[in-house]
Amino acid sequence: MAFADGARAIELHGHEVVFRREGEGPAVLLIHGIAGSRDAWRDVVGPLVASGRTVIAPDLPGHGDSGTSSGDFSVGALAATMRDLLLVQGFERATLVGHSLGGGVAMQFAYLFPEHTERLVLVSSGGLGRSVNPWLRSAALPGAELVVAGIGGVARLVSPVVSGALGILRVRPDAEQLEVGRSLRSLGVGATRRAFLDTLRAVVGPDGQRVFAGDRLYLAAEMPTLIVWGDSDPVIPLGHGRRGHDAMPGSELVVLKDVGHFPPLQAAAQLVGAIVEFLDRVPPSDPSPERWRRLLRAGPASAST
């Protein structure tokens, strides 16, 4: 099947994974957020390629054009799929750039497969705190399927009307509003909705985020890490990024002014600038099993020494 953006499809473990690959040079793997797709990186891919990198931007299983069959949508399973995609594409290592849920997947990837990880870039990342937008907590409740289906169905029905009205009024919604609208419309499709709910419930519960990397953030002492956050994020508060930065030895924090939860769409040039500067300046991690072993034995106390 041909895709307008030049993406291709491969089969991994009997399931189709669609991804976009462009450029030459060291690999950068872009991992989107929940209910998103590779299209979230559309304004990021070209500039990263121009900086001398190979960019791989997949649709996570159950998202975008990738297969929506039932299965394990935990961050560990998603990280393993990303590892397998990287290896199939001929790369042993990559810099991982993860947005929202993708940030949690990227951290899990680095934890499980440090030998395959050169650097981490966490963009408005999940997994750095417990709080999250109340709508996501509500959608994780038992029995929320009918409500989510209704929201998706209504979004698909009213979208043409809303778009027409905005066109008449010459009002242009911003990138964050457009992405939220696209995500809501996708929930009107049964298979996509089931994958969304399975993924959401793996990482979010009624009381907030289930997956929290707080007890392992000291391991960032062996992993060059850049954290990028919008100061107006309504989904995952900037405080998560600040606390993550404080808990990750040697990490760097870039705060984007007047930017919400979608820096790849709202502030692509600023995001790419921060990523490229980081990649050019900071060498990749040295995957030394002995140093990793010493860090694990020392535990969190080693982060302050």
C-alpha positions as CSV (number, residue, x, y, z in Angstrom):
1,M,0.0,0.0,0.0
2,A,1.3,3.5,-0.9
3,F,1.2,6.3,1.6
4,A,1.2,10.0,0.6
5,D,4.1,10.8,2.9
6,G,6.3,8.0,1.5
7,A,5.7,5.7,4.6
8,R,6.1,2.0,4.2
9,A,4.7,-1.0,6.0
10,I,6.4,-4.1,7.3
11,E,5.2,-7.1,9.3
12,L,6.6,-7.6,12.8
13,H,5.4,-10.7,14.7
14,G,2.5,-11.1,12.3
15,H,1.3,-7.5,12.8
16,E,1.7,-4.6,10.3
17,V,3.7,-1.6,11.4
18,V,3.7,1.5,9.2
19,F,6.6,3.9,9.5
20,R,8.2,6.8,7.7
21,R,12.0,6.6,7.1
22,E,14.1,9.4,5.6
23,G,17.7,10.6,5.5
24,E,21.1,9.2,6.1
25,G,23.3,9.1,9.1
26,P,22.8,8.2,12.8
27,A,19.3,7.1,13.6
28,V,16.7,9.2,15.4
29,L,13.5,7.3,16.3
30,L,10.4,9.5,16.8
31,I,7.7,8.1,19.0
32,H,4.3,9.8,19.1
33,G,1.7,10.1,21.8
34,I,-1.6,8.3,22.6
35,A,-4.2,8.5,19.8
36,G,-1.5,10.1,17.7
37,S,0.4,9.0,14.6
38,R,3.6,9.6,12.7
39,D,1.9,12.7,11.3
40,A,2.5,14.5,14.6
41,W,6.2,14.8,13.5
42,R,5.4,16.1,10.0
43,D,7.2,19.4,10.6
44,V,10.1,17.8,12.5
45,V,11.2,15.1,10.1
46,G,12.6,17.3,7.3
47,P,14.7,19.6,9.5
48,L,16.1,16.6,11.3
49,V,17.0,14.9,8.0
50,A,18.7,18.1,6.9
51,S,20.8,18.0,10.0
52,G,22.4,14.7,8.8
53,R,20.3,12.0,10.5
54,T,18.2,9.1,9.5
55,V,14.7,9.7,10.9
56,I,12.3,6.8,11.6
57,A,8.8,7.9,12.6
58,P,6.5,4.9,13.1
59,D,2.8,4.6,13.9
60,L,2.7,2.7,17.2
61,P,0.6,-0.6,17.1
62,G,-3.0,0.3,17.2
63,H,-2.4,3.8,16.1
64,G,-2.5,5.6,12.7
65,D,-2.1,3.1,9.9
66,S,-0.5,0.3,11.9
67,G,-2.5,-2.8,12.7
68,T,-5.2,-2.5,15.3
69,S,-5.4,-6.1,16.3
70,S,-5.8,-6.8,20.0
71,G,-2.7,-7.4,22.0
72,D,-0.3,-6.0,24.7
73,F,-0.3,-2.2,24.6
74,S,1.8,-1.8,27.7
75,V,4.8,0.6,27.5
76,G,7.1,-2.4,27.7
77,A,5.5,-4.2,24.7
78,L,5.5,-0.9,22.7
79,A,9.2,-0.4,23.6
80,A,10.0,-3.9,22.4
81,T,8.2,-3.3,19.1
82,M,10.3,-0.1,18.6
83,R,13.5,-2.1,19.3
84,D,12.5,-4.7,16.8
85,L,11.7,-2.0,14.2
86,L,15.0,-0.4,14.7
87,L,16.9,-3.6,14.3
88,V,15.0,-4.7,11.2
89,Q,15.9,-1.3,9.7
90,G,19.6,-2.2,10.2
91,F,20.4,0.1,13.2
92,E,21.9,-1.1,16.4
93,R,21.4,2.2,18.2
94,A,19.3,5.3,18.0
95,T,18.5,8.6,19.8
96,L,14.9,8.3,21.0
97,V,12.6,11.2,20.9
98,G,9.3,10.6,22.6
99,H,6.2,12.8,23.0
100,S,3.6,12.3,25.7
101,L,3.0,8.5,25.9
102,G,5.9,8.2,23.5
103,G,8.2,9.7,26.1
104,G,7.2,6.9,28.5
105,V,7.9,4.3,25.8
106,A,11.2,5.9,25.1
107,M,12.2,5.8,28.8
108,Q,11.1,2.1,29.0
109,F,13.2,1.5,25.8
110,A,16.3,3.0,27.4
111,Y,15.7,1.1,30.6
112,L,15.2,-2.3,28.9
113,F,17.6,-1.8,26.0
114,P,20.4,0.7,27.1
115,E,22.8,-0.9,24.6
116,H,20.4,0.2,21.8
117,T,19.9,3.8,23.1
118,E,22.3,6.7,22.3
119,R,20.3,9.5,23.9
120,L,16.8,10.4,25.2
121,V,14.7,13.4,24.3
122,L,11.5,13.6,26.3
123,V,8.8,16.0,25.0
124,S,5.9,16.7,27.3
125,S,6.5,13.1,28.5
126,G,4.3,10.7,30.4
127,G,5.9,8.7,33.2
128,L,7.4,11.6,35.1
129,G,4.6,12.2,37.5
130,R,1.1,11.0,38.6
131,S,-1.2,13.8,37.6
132,V,-2.8,13.9,34.1
133,N,-5.7,15.6,32.4
134,P,-9.1,14.6,34.1
135,W,-10.6,13.6,30.7
136,L,-7.9,10.9,30.3
137,R,-8.6,9.7,33.9
138,S,-12.3,9.5,33.2
139,A,-11.7,7.6,29.9
140,A,-9.8,5.0,31.9
141,L,-12.8,4.2,34.1
142,P,-14.6,0.8,33.7
143,G,-17.5,1.2,31.4
144,A,-16.2,4.3,29.6
145,E,-16.3,2.6,26.3
146,L,-19.8,3.9,25.4
147,V,-18.9,7.4,26.4
148,V,-15.7,7.4,24.4
149,A,-17.5,5.9,21.4
150,G,-20.1,8.6,21.7
151,I,-17.5,11.4,21.8
152,G,-15.7,9.9,18.8
153,G,-19.0,9.5,16.8
154,V,-20.1,13.1,17.6
155,A,-16.6,14.4,16.6
156,R,-16.8,12.7,13.3
157,L,-20.3,14.0,12.6
158,V,-19.8,17.6,13.6
159,S,-16.2,18.0,12.3
160,P,-17.3,19.0,8.7
161,V,-19.9,21.5,10.1
162,V,-17.4,23.1,12.5
163,S,-14.7,23.3,9.8
164,G,-17.2,24.9,7.4
165,A,-18.3,27.4,10.0
166,L,-14.7,28.3,10.9
167,G,-13.9,28.8,7.3
168,I,-16.8,31.2,6.8
169,L,-15.7,33.1,9.9
170,R,-12.1,33.0,8.7
171,V,-11.1,31.5,12.0
172,R,-8.1,29.2,12.0
173,P,-7.8,26.8,14.9
174,D,-4.3,26.4,16.4
175,A,-2.2,23.2,16.0
176,E,-3.2,21.9,19.5
177,Q,-6.9,22.2,18.8
178,L,-6.5,20.6,15.4
179,E,-4.6,17.6,16.8
180,V,-7.1,17.1,19.7
181,G,-10.0,17.2,17.1
182,R,-8.2,14.6,14.9
183,S,-7.6,12.4,17.9
184,L,-11.3,12.6,19.0
185,R,-12.5,11.8,15.4
186,S,-10.2,8.7,15.4
187,L,-12.1,7.3,18.4
188,G,-15.2,7.0,16.2
189,V,-13.6,4.0,14.6
190,G,-14.2,0.8,16.6
191,A,-10.7,-0.9,16.2
192,T,-8.9,2.4,16.8
193,R,-11.0,3.1,19.9
194,R,-10.3,-0.3,21.4
195,A,-6.6,0.1,20.9
196,F,-6.8,3.6,22.4
197,L,-8.6,2.3,25.5
198,D,-6.3,-0.7,25.9
199,T,-3.2,1.6,25.6
200,L,-4.7,4.3,27.9
201,R,-5.6,1.8,30.7
202,A,-2.1,0.4,30.6
203,V,-0.7,3.8,31.6
204,V,-3.5,5.7,33.2
205,G,-6.0,4.9,35.9
206,P,-8.9,6.8,37.6
207,D,-6.3,8.3,40.0
208,G,-3.8,9.3,37.4
209,Q,-0.8,7.8,35.6
210,R,-0.1,4.2,36.5
211,V,3.4,4.2,34.9
212,F,5.9,6.3,36.9
213,A,9.6,6.1,36.3
214,G,10.5,8.0,39.5
215,D,12.3,5.1,41.1
216,R,14.6,4.6,38.1
217,L,15.4,8.1,37.0
218,Y,18.8,7.9,38.7
219,L,19.8,5.7,35.8
220,A,19.9,8.8,33.6
221,A,23.4,9.3,34.9
222,E,24.4,6.9,32.1
223,M,22.0,8.3,29.5
224,P,22.3,11.8,28.0
225,T,18.8,13.2,28.3
226,L,17.0,16.4,27.1
227,I,13.6,17.3,28.5
228,V,11.4,19.7,26.4
229,W,8.1,21.1,27.7
230,G,5.6,23.7,26.9
231,D,4.9,26.1,29.7
232,S,1.2,26.1,29.0
233,D,0.7,22.3,28.8
234,P,-2.9,21.5,29.9
235,V,-2.5,17.7,29.7
236,I,0.7,16.9,31.6
237,P,1.9,19.8,33.8
238,L,5.3,21.5,33.3
239,G,6.0,20.5,37.0
240,H,6.5,16.9,35.8
241,G,9.3,18.1,33.5
242,R,10.9,20.1,36.2
243,R,10.8,17.3,38.8
244,G,12.1,14.8,36.2
245,H,15.0,17.1,35.4
246,D,15.9,17.4,39.1
247,A,15.8,13.6,39.5
248,M,17.7,12.8,36.3
249,P,21.4,13.4,36.8
250,G,23.0,15.4,34.0
251,S,19.7,16.0,32.2
252,E,18.9,19.3,30.5
253,L,15.5,21.1,30.5
254,V,14.2,23.4,27.8
255,V,10.9,25.2,28.4
256,L,9.0,26.6,25.4
257,K,7.1,29.7,26.1
258,D,3.4,29.9,25.3
259,V,3.4,26.3,24.0
260,G,0.9,23.6,25.1
261,H,1.0,19.8,25.0
262,F,2.1,19.5,21.3
263,P,5.5,21.1,20.7
264,P,6.1,19.0,17.5
265,L,3.0,20.8,16.0
266,Q,3.0,24.1,17.9
267,A,6.7,24.9,18.0
268,A,8.4,22.6,15.6
269,A,11.3,25.0,14.7
270,Q,12.1,25.6,18.4
271,L,11.8,21.9,19.2
272,V,14.1,20.9,16.3
273,G,16.6,23.6,17.2
274,A,16.8,22.2,20.7
275,I,17.1,18.6,19.5
276,V,19.8,19.3,16.9
277,E,21.8,21.5,19.3
278,F,21.7,18.7,21.8
279,L,22.6,15.9,19.3
280,D,25.5,18.0,17.9
281,R,26.9,18.9,21.3
282,V,26.3,15.8,23.5
283,P,28.0,12.5,22.5
284,P,26.0,9.3,22.6
285,S,26.0,7.1,25.7
286,D,28.7,4.5,26.1
287,P,26.8,1.2,26.6
288,S,29.2,-0.2,29.3
289,P,27.6,-3.2,31.1
290,E,30.0,-2.7,34.0
291,R,29.1,0.9,34.6
292,W,25.4,0.1,34.3
293,R,25.9,-2.7,36.8
294,R,27.6,-0.4,39.3
295,L,24.8,2.1,39.0
296,L,22.2,-0.5,39.6
297,R,24.1,-1.8,42.7
298,A,24.5,1.7,44.1
299,G,20.8,2.6,43.6
300,P,19.2,6.0,43.8
301,A,21.8,7.3,46.3
302,S,24.4,7.2,43.5
303,A,22.6,10.1,41.7
304,S,23.7,12.6,44.3
305,T,27.3,11.5,44.4
